[in-house]
């Protein structure tokens, strides 16, 4: 259903901070031509935290429109309010999304039982396939494998994006989850090994910048070709890391700007453009891998 190279797409913006829909359309075309398997619209990398709900859903709507059935679109529909997550999920279904990515509620620090109650209520309210998203580095709360296993019993909950970067966590998930439950990495540096150990793909920040290489990497890893996958991934490790030297999506937007794929690196406050040292670092990496001259 959802596997391979799935881009966590940036939301391009104009100099005054409005969503740049023309550039968004160009990015969708870029990914379709580059072999990306699916798009996550308005996830963390798409600045979901600073897009009001109406605008959030409009970006999903336009992404679906631009994709025109040629690539699956997964809507970032998580929230730390269960009612808001339900509203986002239902609205995403109405505008044609193929699936949902719903993050563990942030700031609230819910108990494991609270996570179960939250996600079951969201999944009950919308028939789209739902991917759980565990990213304790941002949410503080960590959804344990045993909790994921309970949620996997729900027919609408089909997989998880695990952004812990812990390969032992993958092994723990595999022990308690059914074989058809989708396991996606949310950590680019360990994504290759995650797939070689039985994961089904990566929801990738790096794919914003080098979608063709990430698509090739995922195909090699998912086919079990360790040597080929590592040959692709090894030179990408510097990029994986450089894209996170400042909080996401600061660096991928700067990289796309320097590559000429978006006309502006503008982010919504409180995020701002990267420091000069960070700009120099990412540009050196982009030069080394041959995407800027």
C-alpha positions, 0 to 999 in steps of 0.5 A, a space after each residue: 500500500 505505502 512503501 519505498 521512497 515517500 517524500 516528506 514534502 516541504 511547503 514552498 512559500 513566497 517572500 511574504 510567507 504565503 504558500 507558493 502553489 506554483 512551486 508546489 505543483 513543480 515539486 509534485 512533478 519533480 517527484 513524479 518524474 524522479 520515481 518517488 513512490 508517495 508524498 506526505 503533504 503537510 507533515 512536520 517537514 511541510 510546516 504543519 505546526 504553523 499552517 492553520 487548518 483551512 490552509 493545511 487542508 487546501 495544501 493537501 487538496 492542491 497536492 492531490 490535484 497536482 498529483 492527479 492520481 499519478 502518485 499517492 498523497 498521504 496527508 499529515 493529519 495529526 494533532 495533540 487534540 483528538 478532536 482536531 486530529 479527527 477534523 483534519 483526517 475527515 477533511 483530508 478524506 474529503 479532498 482526496 488524500 490516499 492515506 493519513 499520517 497521524 503523530 503521537 500527540 505532542 506536548 500533552 505527554 499522554 499515557 500509553 492508554 491515552 495514545 490507544 484511545 486517541 488513535 482508535 477514536 481517530 481511526 473510527 472517525 475516518 476510513 482512510 488507511 492511517 499510519 501512526 507516527 512515533 517521533 519522541 524527539 519532537 513529541 516527548 511521548 514515546 509510543 511503545 511497541 506493545 501499544 502499537 501492537 494493540 493499535 494494529 488490531 484496528 482495521 484502518 490502522 495499517 502501519 507506523 512511521 518510526 522516527 526513533 532511529 533505533 534499529 532495536 526498536 524495529 526488531 521489537 516492532 517486528 516481534 509484536 506486529 502482524 507481518 502485513 503491518 507497514 513499517 516505515 523509517 522516519 530517520 534517513 541516516 538509518 533508513 537503508 539498514 531499516 529496510 534491509 532488516 525488514 522495513 518497507 520504506 522511508 518517509 524521507 526528508 532527504 528525498 526532497 533533495 535527491 528523489 531519484 537517488 532515494 528511489 533507487 536506494 529504496 528499490 535496492 534495499 527492498 530487493 535485499 541487495 545490501 551491496 547496491 543499497 549501501 553503495 547508494 546510501 554511503 555518499 548520501 550520509 553526509 546529506 542525511 546529517 546536514 539536513 538536520 543540523 538545524 531544525 527541520 525543515 530549515 535545511 531542506 528548504 535552503 537546499 531546494 532554494 540553492 538548487 533552484 527548485 523553489 524561488 524562496 527559502 522562506 519559513 513560517 515563524 518561529 522558524 527562520 533561515 539557517 545560520 551562515 555556517 549551516 548554509 555553507 555546510 549544506 552547500 558544500 555537501 550539495 556540491 560534493 554530491 553534484 546537485 549544485 555547481 
